[in-house]
Amino acid sequence: MIEDRDYLKQELADQFYPFTTDPNSRKKALWREINGCPELVTALKELHWNRRAHSYTRLQVRMIKEMLCRD
């Protein structure tokens, strides 16, 4: 289960894709899902999302969970 807390991008990708063996593939898959949902990108931008940051804030994680329907 993904908790509402700050996550490093790799940590969050590991939570979303635990059965993918390559860590870089996990991050890329999460990135593709986020970018594939324009509403999510807009919502993250409203939460001051920095694409180059190494982590997501608690509020950004909550929004990602809601929009991608993951728990």
WOTAPE-V667322 format. One record per helix or strand of 3 or more residues. SS is the DSSP state (~ for helix, > for strand). FROM is the first residue (numbers start at 1). LEN is the number of residues. Records with the same first field share a line. If there is no record, write none. Layout:
SS = FROM-LEN + FROM-LEN
This chain:
~ = 9-8 + 23-13 + 38-9 + 58-11
